[in-house]
């Protein structure tokens, strides 16, 4: 690993312990879990949506599950949400597809952790760069940012 990413520096500032895992050649969530040799229920993807209000909403969901857009919209008080196009990820979040972290987003956004992975003791989320995952205690992730928990997957 060359240098720390913003999410890693953020966790360091907060004194939250984490482990960085490197992988290569894959971007799809299930492939990342396999490359890490980890349970797909603990490895999460960060999905960025936009509500009818134009506000960004970020959802953290296990790679073996799908975001339920109706549940997601209800969880953030929107009439509806839609996935943010990949080309808008970098300018609006500071991250690229496959390397989007729920921590240290470029712009203010509502962040919600799905209740399924929230029940796990440990969780893996993107470190903010393709090929890097952060493993940490789930309760520490919730402490690291203003992250709500709701049932948003199927």
C-alpha angles and dihedrals in degrees: 000000000000105000141344119273124226093261090053092049090048092053090047091054090051092047091238114152119229141160123227118220122195125206134164143204098032137082105166112100099236089048090051091052090049093047089052092045089233137135110270089224090066099042111081139198123215112227121192121207137174123223128217086261091061091247120136119241122189123202127196110208133168111260090240092060136065128231110250102217094202093052090043093053091048091049092057098037097250129135088228142343130207132196114268110243113252092241089061096050098084098045094043103037106018090239137098129228109283093021103062113134124197087223128077098011115186092235133032113273139163109252122203128184114209113244092236098067090031088072092060121096092223132032138189120215133168115280089216098268133078108259097029129095128179117219115201144141110287092230089055091054089054089049093049095066143001095282123161124204122226141146101263104145142076 
